[in-house]
Amino acid sequence: MKVGMIASHYPHPSHREEFISRVHRVGEEFRRTPGCLSADYWVSADGDAVISIVQWESEEASAASFAAVQAAGFALDLAYGERESRPREIVRLVAP
C-alpha cells in the first residue's frame, strides 16, 4: 500500500536557506532508497514555510528511507527549536 508524508517547516527568516538546503539533501537521500517513489520540496508563496512531500510504495519502504537518512548522518530532529517560528506539521498519508 502506497504511503506518503507532507512535512511543513516554519523556519525563522535567518534560517530559511539552511532549512531549504537541508530538506533538499534529505530528499536526495530519500530518492536513493528502494521503494521511494518521489521526494520533492517546495517553499510556500509567502516564503514562510518549507514543505517536503514524499511518497513510498509501502510502509516498509518508508521505514527503510528514514533509516538510510539517519545512516547518512542526517539527524532527523523533529523537535521544535529556536530556528523555527512555530512547530513543524507532519502529516502521514495512506493510499485508499
Salt bridges, closest charged atoms under 4 A:
GLU18 OE1 - HIS15 ND1 3.05
GLU18 OE2 - ARG83 NH1 2.70
GLU28 OE2 - HIS24 NE2 2.95
GLU29 OE1 - ARG32 NH1 2.96
GLU59 OE2 - ARG92 NH2 2.75
ASP77 OD1 - ARG22 NH2 3.32
ASP77 OD2 - ARG83 NH2 3.01
ASP77 OD1 - ARG88 NH2 3.96
GLU84 OE2 - ARG88 NE 2.73
GLU89 OE2 - ARG86 NH2 2.50
